[in-house]
Amino acid sequence: MITKIIKLTLITAISCTFVFAIEIKDLSSAINIAGKQRMFTQRLLKDYAMVGMGNTYANPKEDLQKIIGKFEDHINSLGDFTNDSKTKEQIKKAKKIWLPIKKKLTETPTKENAVVLQEELEVLLKISDNITKLFAAQSKKSTGEIINISGRQRMLAQRMSNLYMFKVWGIDDPQFKTKLKNAMDIFKGSLTKLSKYEKNSDEINSLLDKAKRSFMFFEIMSRSKSRFIPTLIYKKSNDILKDMNKATYLYTKLEVK
């Protein structure tokens, strides 16, 4: 019986490795994957808060473990792909910062650790943003910057969400209003810029419209004094993530044409 359990555990671990494994074949994909790393830093915080509050909607505990694995695999894949010395330097820096963060994320969530994680993941977000911009700068097509902007929308949706999760959890952040306003302003301005891009397909425009409708919830929420339900915040941020993830992928297809 014990032997069977061990075998099953090994099979599961190997399967998960295959799920996480990616191979980056071109620069447009590298920009997209690097952009996802920014989003993952904020999604990890959102999941961590949900687990800490004991909220099981959409299984945040499972998602937290999945994103930990994806972040680690992606940073290794980006390092394998690039030959640019500046980019490699930033990736090395990200890996060093990631190790203590990963340790905290795998421990039982506490409010004390949440505060520390928020600060540490803020640093990792900035480094991940630098990596994305370095990849985007290497692109010789205008689509490179558009992929960067579109991909950033995914991160901003998760950031708006985790800021509210922390508030609902009872963690006092004196910069809450400023951080939320900045995230919303950038998201709204980026939506306008993306909507005006002349190479947009009908499918991309449709996805941007859907993201805009979902974003209206955050605009309403920011003006309200009501206490919003975490599950609703979680869902709306994931709706935007899904739509912008598809839009960003479609932009990468424009890049290689």
Secondary structure, DSSP 8 states (H G I E B T S, - for coil): -HHHHHHHHHHHHHHHHHHH-----SHHHHHHHHHHHHHHHHHHHHHHHHHHHT--TT-HHHHHHHHHHHHHHHHHHHHHH---HHHHHHHHHHHHHHHHHHHHHTS---HHHHHHHHHHHHHHHHHHHHHHHHHHHT-SSTHHHHHHHHHHHHHHHHHHHHHHHHHHHT---TTHHHHHHHHHHHHHHHHHHHHT-TT--HHHHHHHHHHHHHHHHHHHHHH--S---HHHHHHHHHHHHHHHHHHHHHHHHHHT-
